[in-house]
Amino acid sequence: MAGSAHGHTPAAWTGVIISFIGFCISGVFMVAANTTGFWAGMAVVLLGGVVGLAMKVAGLGMPKESAAVAAAREAATAKARAV
């Protein structure tokens, strides 16, 4: 997985950070027994997903791999296994 640079994009980092903040907010309000604050935190979690997706659509996410690159990667993997 490390070789694919999975998730190392501004869109992924921003979405995860916003969602993490939402989980923290929800956790604090869950301990405080405040349901309104808990659901507000969960809304922030969903906001993180929306922001990450919007940034991906804007071009700040992982670029899609072309068919030629995928075929070359598969050929190289098959050659390495044969050795």
C-alpha positions as CSV (number, residue, x, y, z in Angstrom):
1,M,0.0,0.0,0.0
2,A,2.9,2.4,0.7
3,G,4.0,2.2,-2.9
4,S,0.6,3.5,-4.2
5,A,0.7,6.7,-2.2
6,H,-2.9,5.9,-1.2
7,G,-4.5,8.9,0.6
8,H,-1.5,11.3,0.4
9,T,-3.5,14.1,-1.2
10,P,-4.8,17.5,0.1
11,A,-8.4,16.2,-0.4
12,A,-7.8,13.1,1.8
13,W,-5.9,15.0,4.5
14,T,-8.5,17.7,4.8
15,G,-11.4,15.3,4.8
16,V,-9.9,13.2,7.5
17,I,-8.8,16.1,9.7
18,I,-12.3,17.6,9.6
19,S,-13.9,14.2,10.3
20,F,-11.5,13.7,13.2
21,I,-12.5,17.0,14.7
22,G,-16.1,16.0,14.4
23,F,-15.5,12.8,16.2
24,C,-13.7,14.7,19.0
25,I,-16.7,17.1,19.3
26,S,-19.1,14.2,19.4
27,G,-17.1,12.4,22.0
28,V,-17.0,15.4,24.3
29,F,-20.7,15.9,24.0
30,M,-21.4,12.2,24.4
31,V,-19.6,12.2,27.8
32,A,-21.4,15.5,28.7
33,A,-24.8,13.8,27.9
34,N,-25.7,16.5,25.4
35,T,-27.5,15.0,22.4
36,T,-27.6,18.2,20.4
37,G,-23.8,18.7,20.6
38,F,-23.3,15.0,19.8
39,W,-25.3,15.3,16.6
40,A,-23.6,18.6,15.7
41,G,-20.3,16.7,15.9
42,M,-21.7,14.0,13.7
43,A,-22.7,16.7,11.2
44,V,-19.1,17.9,11.2
45,V,-18.0,14.3,10.4
46,L,-20.3,14.3,7.4
47,L,-19.0,17.7,6.4
48,G,-15.5,16.3,6.3
49,G,-16.6,13.7,3.8
50,V,-18.4,16.3,1.7
51,V,-15.3,18.6,1.7
52,G,-13.0,15.8,0.8
53,L,-15.2,14.7,-2.1
54,A,-15.5,18.3,-3.3
55,M,-11.7,18.8,-3.2
56,K,-11.3,15.5,-5.1
57,V,-13.7,16.7,-7.8
58,A,-11.8,20.0,-7.9
59,G,-8.6,18.1,-8.8
60,L,-6.9,17.9,-5.4
61,G,-7.4,14.1,-5.0
62,M,-5.6,11.1,-6.5
63,P,-5.6,11.2,-10.3
64,K,-7.2,8.3,-12.1
65,E,-4.8,5.8,-13.6
66,S,-5.0,5.3,-17.4
67,A,-5.5,1.9,-18.9
68,A,-2.0,2.0,-20.4
69,V,-0.4,2.6,-17.0
70,A,-2.5,-0.1,-15.4
71,A,-1.5,-2.6,-18.1
72,A,2.2,-1.7,-17.7
73,R,2.0,-2.1,-13.9
74,E,0.4,-5.5,-14.3
75,A,3.1,-6.6,-16.8
76,A,5.8,-5.5,-14.5
77,T,4.3,-7.3,-11.6
78,A,3.9,-10.5,-13.6
79,K,7.5,-10.2,-14.8
80,A,8.8,-9.7,-11.2
81,R,6.8,-12.8,-10.0
82,A,8.3,-14.9,-12.8
83,V,11.9,-14.1,-11.7
